[in-house]
Amino acid sequence: MNFLISDAYAQQGQPPAGGGMIEFLIMIGVFFAIMYFLIIRPQSKRAKEHKNMVDNLSKGDEIVTNGGLVGKITQVHENFLKIEASDGVELAVQRQSVAAVLPKGTLKDL
């Protein structure tokens, strides 16, 4: 009966199945490129724009802080700004806490 069914023998000398080192390095490179373009590059671009905005603050600019405080800059110092939040109310805030510069005349509408 052995002549109808051939005997199965294990194959020898074949390398194990799976990817090699080159495929692994290519996968890591593609993963790093995706992370760079989706996370690192946009974040560094936003940080650069914020630093540029903070460096260009001047007296008379109307700003919004990260805490939601709105006011007009009355004095500019190296690390701090003095803003007028209301008539006769001046507050000191850190330069880095400025979230946005508002268009001129925005505070008159409030």
C-alpha positions as CSV (number, residue, x, y, z in Angstrom):
1,M,0.0,0.0,0.0
2,N,3.0,2.3,0.3
3,F,3.2,2.8,-3.4
4,L,0.0,4.9,-3.6
5,I,1.1,7.4,-0.9
6,S,4.5,8.9,-1.1
7,D,6.5,9.3,2.0
8,A,6.9,12.8,3.4
9,Y,10.4,13.9,4.3
10,A,11.5,17.1,6.0
11,Q,13.2,19.6,3.8
12,Q,16.7,20.4,4.8
13,G,19.0,23.3,4.1
14,Q,16.3,25.9,3.6
15,P,16.6,29.2,5.6
16,P,13.8,29.9,8.1
17,A,10.9,31.9,6.8
18,G,10.6,35.5,7.8
19,G,12.1,38.9,6.9
20,G,15.7,39.7,7.0
21,M,17.7,42.6,8.5
22,I,17.2,44.8,5.4
23,E,13.4,44.6,5.5
24,F,13.5,45.4,9.3
25,L,15.6,48.5,8.7
26,I,13.4,49.7,5.9
27,M,10.3,49.3,8.1
28,I,12.0,51.3,10.9
29,G,13.0,54.0,8.4
30,V,9.5,54.3,7.0
31,F,8.1,54.5,10.6
32,F,10.5,57.3,11.5
33,A,9.6,59.2,8.4
34,I,5.9,58.9,9.2
35,M,6.5,60.1,12.8
36,Y,8.6,63.0,11.5
37,F,6.1,64.3,9.0
38,L,3.0,63.8,11.2
39,I,4.3,64.8,14.6
40,I,7.7,66.3,14.9
41,R,7.7,68.7,11.9
42,P,4.3,70.4,12.6
43,Q,5.1,70.8,16.3
44,S,8.5,72.5,15.6
45,K,6.8,74.7,13.0
46,R,4.2,75.9,15.6
47,A,6.9,76.5,18.2
48,K,8.9,78.6,15.8
49,E,5.8,80.7,14.8
50,H,5.0,81.2,18.5
51,K,8.6,82.3,19.4
52,N,8.5,84.7,16.4
53,M,5.2,86.1,17.6
54,V,6.4,86.6,21.2
55,D,9.7,88.2,20.0
56,N,7.7,90.8,18.0
57,L,5.3,91.9,20.7
58,S,5.3,95.7,21.2
59,K,3.5,98.3,23.2
60,G,-0.1,98.9,22.1
61,D,-0.6,95.3,20.8
62,E,-3.9,93.6,21.9
63,I,-3.3,90.1,23.1
64,V,-5.0,87.0,24.5
65,T,-3.1,84.9,27.1
66,N,-3.2,81.1,27.5
67,G,-5.5,81.7,30.5
68,G,-8.0,83.6,28.4
69,L,-7.1,87.1,29.7
70,V,-7.5,89.8,27.1
71,G,-5.7,93.1,27.3
72,K,-3.5,95.8,25.7
73,I,0.2,95.8,26.3
74,T,1.4,98.9,28.1
75,Q,5.0,98.0,29.0
76,V,7.4,95.4,27.5
77,H,10.2,93.9,29.6
78,E,12.6,91.1,28.8
79,N,10.5,88.3,30.4
80,F,7.3,90.0,31.4
81,L,4.6,92.2,29.9
82,K,2.3,94.7,31.6
83,I,-1.2,94.6,30.1
84,E,-4.2,96.8,30.8
85,A,-7.1,94.4,31.2
86,S,-9.6,97.1,32.1
87,D,-9.5,100.9,32.8
88,G,-6.8,101.4,35.5
89,V,-6.2,97.6,36.0
90,E,-2.6,96.6,34.9
91,L,-1.4,93.0,35.2
92,A,2.0,91.5,34.7
93,V,2.1,88.3,32.6
94,Q,5.0,86.2,31.2
95,R,5.8,86.8,27.5
96,Q,5.5,83.0,26.8
97,S,1.9,83.0,28.1
98,V,0.7,85.0,25.1
99,A,-1.5,82.8,22.9
100,A,-2.4,85.2,20.2
101,V,-2.2,88.8,19.0
102,L,-5.6,90.3,18.2
103,P,-6.3,92.7,15.3
104,K,-6.2,96.4,16.3
105,G,-9.5,97.7,17.6
106,T,-10.8,94.3,19.0
107,L,-10.9,95.5,22.6
108,K,-13.2,98.5,21.6
109,D,-15.9,96.0,20.6
110,L,-15.9,94.3,24.0
